[in-house]
Amino acid sequence: MTDHPQQPTPPVTDRRPAARTHHGDTFEDPYEWLRAKDDGEVVAHLEAENAYTSARTAHLAPLREAIFGEIKGRTLETDLSVPARRGDWWYYGRTVAGAQYGIQCRAPLDSPDDWTPPELSPDVSVPGEQVLLDGNIEAKGNEFFSLGSFSVSIDGTRLLYGVDIAGDERYTVRVRDLTTGENLVDEIPGTFAGAVFSPDGRFIVYTTVDDAWRPDTVWLHEIGTPVDTDTQLFHEPDERYWVGAGFTRSERYLLIQVGSSITSEELLVDADDLRRQPRSIWPRREGVEYSSSHAIVDDQDVLYVLHNDDALDFELVKVSASDPQGPREIVIAHRAGRRLLGVDTFRDWGVVGYRREGLERLGLLSYADGDVTELTFDEPLYSAGESVNNEWAPPLLRLGYGSFVTPGTVYDYDIASGQLLLRKRQPVLGGYDPADYGQARVWADADDGTRVPVSLVWKRSFGEPGAAPRPVHLYGYGSYEHSIDPGFSVARLSLLDRGVVFAVAHVRGGGEMGRQWYEDGKLLAKRNTFTDFVAAARHLVSEGYTTPDRIVAEGGSAGGLLMGAVANLAPEMFAGILADVPFVDALTTILDPSLPLTVIEWDEWGDPLHDADVYAYMKSYSPYENVRADAEYPRILAVTSLNDTRVLYVEPAKWVARLREVGADALLKCEMVAGHGGVSGRYNAWRERAFELAWLLDVLGLAEAPSK
């Protein structure tokens, strides 16, 4: 399988002397000069890479357009979300055909007892509708637009919203008077996402970041006062910890959350006296994580606290809100293999999220006896979780549901009757029928005998997987205990309908199989993540699902590290590798504490700056350092963004240059106005995904295959 016969010439990346020395080891790094983002020569190089990638993929333009048309044609472009109740209003979003961004709206309740959301239709006007924020208007004149904060005061009279127009995740917060539609003088630049109003609407609570992009300070802004007089509520000096803040659903407390990868602390501030000194729920202890939710049980203020203190997969306890460090009452005891994920409390009951047998579950918690009633669903593979629940005392629980074959679905769970009330299922135009597609889970044996789950999705008309070798798109992540749960994708249909089997390797380092699954894929066990993925690919080959020349692997961010590592470990197993914003120069980054996120990442990867063993281990797998001159690499496409603050563009830029040195067919695509999540705007995002999928199909030899 080859590209267009007229091959353009790739850019020549200058080699310039540079070296780093740690623990007696010197590494020559001739492409480190590409880190100078503001250097015109670097920008010119990235533009040359883009031009080369554009030329190399020019023959795929018709396929890209076809895939974009398929995504667009399957999407109801003018649509509305299911309204969610808050106060006297129903809040919902609109999308309009031809518009890149969503429109945030609200409409008044019919009565205080109105808990059934109105069924909205795009072609029918909504009585009393107010447009709160039109992203298309706010984005006008900017290539990039992202909304990082959106909060309406409880009395419904004011809106705050935070906007990023560069892609660097620095948001400017503004306040709008919803009775007049005019913005107030308040404007807070340089905030992190997630600013909120206080319950009385007088204040805004927001966070700011340090030079390493770490949210480190919580601030209190009083509406109508100068920003330079804002009160600092909390500052975290330890560079390992992130900070966040928000109000409990009961509106009783401001909860300040402080956390690293392995340790957390939460602090309470009474919502009616926000300038008081925050008080710690439990003092910080290295290696202990916890999270809390406020409830009122038997007229007592209590906190339900989920923690892992001598409980690997977590347990749930209840403590007094006035004396949280006092006696603990066990509500849900620790049980190995059942990973408790979170607790959310309402006036009369709670919700517990947990993971069992590789799937996320939801259960209703009785305050009276601590019993948990699990919500059940029909499909063997699915995702279910809480959706937008704003109220303190609702009779219904809003939740989201989906699977690899079932489009995203919104349910209300009736607490009294136990019924699931279908509110909306994501429309998929063009006659989509879930019965035409199959999903299943198989198990691969890792090098150490561990069984690794692999999820498969396919279109039935091409035959069942394993009956004959099929092209496979194998996806993986495997870090931060993040799980890749079953979820529907409109864009994925463009692959499935051309005969591709989509597979997810649920490798160690993720959280699919509990906390131990994560522990066994981090720090000095990180190689398990990479070997698990290779084992999944080999299993698919050995069981007749596919052949190595018909597998394209994909991963992004930390999953991009996975892609770079498996390219070095087993290049013969893949026809192509798609690496999105890939963390492929990991050791260079984690050695530099001045870079964004580095210090807090030491809990995940180890500290190679101060630990020679960690340095040697990371150097043994970091993709950039381990590019092999003796390997025949698969085709590689690396996609990055110039303004990404999480994984800097320089990592894939250096990696691609090094790959080309050894003869690899590697392409780099750099978005010049975007961040870690790529381009903004739904049509732009569809075109970006169409570009990637067209390349993927070309590698699989399916560029000419019609969708059917």
Beta strands, then each sheet from edge to edge (+ up, - down):
strand 1: 19-22
strand 2: 25-28
strand 3: 79-80
strand 4: 84-86
strand 5: 89-95
strand 6: 103-108
strand 7: 130-134
strand 8: 146-152
strand 9: 158-164
strand 10: 171-177
strand 11: 183-191
strand 12: 196-197
strand 13: 203-209
strand 14: 215-222
strand 15: 231-235
strand 16: 242-247
strand 17: 253-259
strand 18: 264-270
strand 19: 279-280
strand 20: 290-297
strand 21: 300-307
strand 22: 315-320
strand 23: 329-332
strand 24: 338-345
strand 25: 350-356
strand 26: 359-365
strand 27: 372-374
strand 28: 383-386
strand 29: 396-402
strand 30: 409-414
strand 31: 420-425
strand 32: 437-445
strand 33: 451-459
strand 34: 472-475
strand 35: 501-505
strand 36: 551-556
strand 37: 576-580
strand 38: 635-641
strand 39: 666-671
sheet 1: 1+ 2-
sheet 2: 3+ 5- 4+
sheet 3: 3+ 5- 6+ 7-
sheet 4: 8+ 9- 10+ 11-
sheet 5: 12+ 13- 14+ 15-
sheet 6: 16+ 17- 18+ 19-
sheet 7: 20+ 21- 22+ 23-
sheet 8: 24+ 25- 26+ 27-
sheet 9: 28+ 29- 30+ 31-
sheet 10: 32+ 33- 35+ 34+ 36+ 37+ 38+ 39+
end
